[in-house]
Amino acid sequence: MDFGLSEEQRMVQDMARDFANKEIAPYVEKDEENHYYRREILTKMGDLGLLGWSIPEEYGGNGMGWMEAVTALYEIAKVHTSWRLSVSGNCWGPAMTINEYGTEEQKQKYIPGLVSGKNVGSFAITEPNSGSDVGSMKTFATDKGDHWLINGTKMWISGGHTCDVGLLYAATEVGGGAKGLSCFIIDYNNTPGITRNPILGKVGMWTAPTSELVFEDAVIPKENLLGPLNKGFQICMWMLNNTRMGCATGSAALSAACLEGAVQYANERTQFGKPIGKYQMIQQQIAEMKLEDEAAKSLVYRAAWLKENKLPNQQATSLAKLFGSNAAVHGANMAMKIYGSYGYSTEYPCGRWLRDAKQFETLEGTSNIHMQIIAKIELGYQPNR
Ligand SMILES: Cc1cc2nc3c(=O)[nH]c(=O)nc-3n(C[C@H](O)[C@H](O)[C@H](O)COP(=O)(O)OP(=O)(O)OC[C@H]3O[C@@H](n4cnc5c(N)ncnc54)[C@H](O)[C@@H]3O)c2cc1C
């Protein structure tokens, strides 16, 4: 594994950093305050190719892979972690999964809009009573001969009420559990029978919309089944193993933002006649943050490298996601302590960092679920895909 970035990767890094500083940074606090989703940022990300990783160029992909993707995403998430969701919501979720499992017609119809940012994407797995236990989902797709009829409720769907196109996982076999799920492509703008409700009052991620989706006799064209019937669980796990890199990269980037902020503050804030950074206890906190920040970033690059080289990477992805989540929560907590009272004020970003960091412990597999994946692979109970 080469730890140095190639010239092309450096250019991608510079471009993404420049974009995040110019197009995202000026709006972060204002949009947070107003819980405002700035749609045009997604369009600009698409224009710059920031949504087209590992997608063939014939469908609008940017011709670059995992190493460039995590390098760019890291720069964006460091400025505002909400925007890391768009890469998973558009590219690593629907576009990449359609590219892997879709028919030629599905690829041509849906991928270009997602990678260009013309359309907002999503993927809907979770339900009010089905979270970690994906196989227990109740949303059902009934085969009506010439179409599918979908009924059920999805919960906590990122971009659910703002998206144009998304993947929906639903049961297609009564009592089939994980073996009776299938995946569908949903055109949200042209499908009657879907009610989309924003979930308000979230702890964090205030500029990233999250939604409840209610399907009541929603008619889905027959050709919108993605991949084989009843293989939805495998498709879902394949997809999550990609989208989890969004959480891993986003959490590593958030821990880096906390460290950078804490270092600056520790050098500026003076107490007892010297900068607080001169005190050993603050140095210990900075050292712990640095250790976790470096380790989180290394795990992200290791998983990305394995993916790039088409080597087994499920355990590496879970390690990066789990460790990154811990590093982000710990880093945000430490930053708030180092900033003292100012950390508790909305004048500084510590509150946002802490609120946003907590998401990583839950979504796309809770920390418990990732510990199980890591241990089961280690113990030889399941293969490392
Ligand atoms: C901001 C946000 C965005 C989201 N975006 C999406 C999205 O775009 N699409 C989507 O489909 N979902 C999304 N989710 C949902 C998210 O993926 C789920 O919340 C997550 O999978 C956990 O499910 P749950 O909340 O129902 O928790 P549960 O599964 O009910 O878990 C509750 C607790 O029990 C523990 N637990 C459960 N089972 C076990 C077990 N077998 N062993 C040990 N411990 C266990 C968990 O670790 C957790 O601590 C989002 C959630 C949030 C908060």
The ligand as a Tripos MOL2 file, in Angstrom:
@<TRIPOS>MOLECULE
LIG
   53    58     1     0     0
SMALL
NO_CHARGES

@<TRIPOS>ATOM
      1 C1        -29.4460   10.7030   10.4880 C.3       1 LIG1
      2 C2        -29.8250    9.3190   10.0510 C.ar      1 LIG1
      3 C3        -29.8330    9.0060    8.6970 C.ar      1 LIG1
      4 C4        -30.2140    7.7320    8.2780 C.ar      1 LIG1
      5 N1        -30.2510    7.4530    6.9250 N.ar      1 LIG1
      6 C5        -30.7600    6.2480    6.5070 C.ar      1 LIG1
      7 C6        -30.9670    5.9790    5.0920 C.ar      1 LIG1
      8 O1        -30.6400    6.8160    4.2240 O.2       1 LIG1
      9 N2        -31.5350    4.7990    4.7370 N.ar      1 LIG1
     10 C7        -31.9120    3.8510    5.6460 C.ar      1 LIG1
     11 O2        -32.4230    2.8150    5.2460 O.2       1 LIG1
     12 N3        -31.7140    4.0740    6.9900 N.ar      1 LIG1
     13 C8        -31.1650    5.2320    7.4430 C.ar      1 LIG1
     14 N4        -30.9860    5.4750    8.7880 N.ar      1 LIG1
     15 C9        -31.3770    4.4460    9.7590 C.3       1 LIG1
     16 C10       -30.1900    3.7170   10.3630 C.3       1 LIG1
     17 O3        -29.4680    3.0190    9.4030 O.3       1 LIG1
     18 C11       -30.7490    2.8210   11.4800 C.3       1 LIG1
     19 O4        -31.1660    3.7010   12.5090 O.3       1 LIG1
     20 C12       -29.7350    1.8350   11.9820 C.3       1 LIG1
     21 O5        -29.5930    0.7820   11.0600 O.3       1 LIG1
     22 C13       -30.1140    1.2320   13.3520 C.3       1 LIG1
     23 O6        -31.4360    0.8140   13.3950 O.3       1 LIG1
     24 P1        -32.3720    1.2520   14.6280 P.3       1 LIG1
     25 O7        -32.2110    2.7100   14.8100 O.co2     1 LIG1
     26 O8        -33.7130    0.7140   14.3540 O.co2     1 LIG1
     27 O9        -31.7250    0.5580   15.8830 O.3       1 LIG1
     28 P2        -32.0020   -0.9270   16.4330 P.3       1 LIG1
     29 O10       -31.6520   -1.9270   15.4020 O.co2     1 LIG1
     30 O11       -33.3340   -0.9910   17.0500 O.co2     1 LIG1
     31 O12       -30.8960   -0.9930   17.5800 O.3       1 LIG1
     32 C14       -31.0820   -0.4100   18.8580 C.3       1 LIG1
     33 C15       -29.8730   -0.7840   19.7140 C.3       1 LIG1
     34 O13       -29.8170   -2.2230   19.8440 O.3       1 LIG1
     35 C16       -28.5610   -2.6790   19.3880 C.3       1 LIG1
     36 N5        -28.7430   -3.9940   18.7070 N.ar      1 LIG1
     37 C17       -29.6740   -4.3250   17.7900 C.ar      1 LIG1
     38 N6        -29.5070   -5.6110   17.4090 N.ar      1 LIG1
     39 C18       -28.4300   -6.0730   18.0890 C.ar      1 LIG1
     40 C19       -27.7500   -7.3330   18.1390 C.ar      1 LIG1
     41 N7        -28.1220   -8.3540   17.3500 N.pl3     1 LIG1
     42 N8        -26.6960   -7.4640   18.9670 N.ar      1 LIG1
     43 C20       -26.2910   -6.4170   19.7390 C.ar      1 LIG1
     44 N9        -26.8830   -5.2110   19.7480 N.ar      1 LIG1
     45 C21       -27.9410   -5.0470   18.9250 C.ar      1 LIG1
     46 C22       -28.0340   -1.6180   18.4330 C.3       1 LIG1
     47 O14       -26.6130   -1.6480   18.3560 O.3       1 LIG1
     48 C23       -28.5470   -0.3510   19.1140 C.3       1 LIG1
     49 O15       -27.6580    0.0170   20.1170 O.3       1 LIG1
     50 C24       -30.5570    6.7370    9.2440 C.ar      1 LIG1
     51 C25       -30.5240    7.0450   10.5990 C.ar      1 LIG1
     52 C26       -30.1610    8.3110   11.0120 C.ar      1 LIG1
     53 C27       -30.1390    8.6040   12.4790 C.3       1 LIG1
@<TRIPOS>BOND
     1     1     2 1
     2     2     3 ar
     3     2    52 ar
     4     3     4 ar
     5     4     5 ar
     6     4    50 ar
     7     5     6 ar
     8     6     7 ar
     9     6    13 1
    10     7     8 2
    11     7     9 ar
    12     9    10 ar
    13    10    11 2
    14    10    12 ar
    15    12    13 ar
    16    13    14 ar
    17    14    15 1
    18    14    50 ar
    19    15    16 1
    20    16    17 1
    21    16    18 1
    22    18    19 1
    23    18    20 1
    24    20    21 1
    25    20    22 1
    26    22    23 1
    27    23    24 1
    28    24    25 2
    29    24    26 1
    30    24    27 1
    31    27    28 1
    32    28    29 2
    33    28    30 1
    34    28    31 1
    35    31    32 1
    36    32    33 1
    37    33    34 1
    38    33    48 1
    39    34    35 1
    40    35    36 1
    41    35    46 1
    42    36    37 ar
    43    36    45 ar
    44    37    38 ar
    45    38    39 ar
    46    39    40 ar
    47    39    45 ar
    48    40    41 1
    49    40    42 ar
    50    42    43 ar
    51    43    44 ar
    52    44    45 ar
    53    46    47 1
    54    46    48 1
    55    48    49 1
    56    50    51 ar
    57    51    52 ar
    58    52    53 1
@<TRIPOS>SUBSTRUCTURE
     1 LIG1         1 GROUP 0 **** ****
